[in-house]
Amino acid sequence: MIRKQLYIKPHQDVLLKKKAKASGLTEAELIRRAIETHLKTNFELHKYPLAWETEKQFILSRIRPGKQAQKRGWSRDELYDR
């Protein structure tokens, strides 16, 4: 392992100590897991940028005005009358 030193805010220290005590893990292990989770999540979001862009274009095409096929034949108030 590689040794790192970092500064955290006082409220983070309090939360870290509580979490470590409750989970039975060391503070260092919690920090390692948090870093690992963050790095995996961040990578997965940017792994397939073309797929996300395609999805974004699809969503935008669905919310453009004038794209609604037809108006509904009921009102919200009618739903509450049942």
Residue, then its C-alpha position, 0 to 999 in steps of 0.5 A: m500500500i501507498r501512504k497518503q495524508l489528507y485533510i478533512k473537515p471537522h464534521q467529516d472526522v466526526l462522521l467518519k469516526k461514527k461510521a467506523k465504530a458502527s461498522g467495525l471497520t477502520e477509518a482508513e478502510l472506509i476511506r479506501r472503500a469510498i475512493e474505490t466506489h467513487l472512482k468506479t462510479n465516475f468511470e462507468l458514467h463516462k465509459y460509453p459517452l456515445a451511448w449517453e449522447t444517443e439516449k440524451q437525443f432520444i429524451l430531447s426528441r420526446i419532450r419537444p413541443g408538438k410531438q404529442a400524438q393526441k390529447r388524453g380523453w380524461s382529466r385529473d379531476e375525473l380520476y379522483d371521482r372514482 
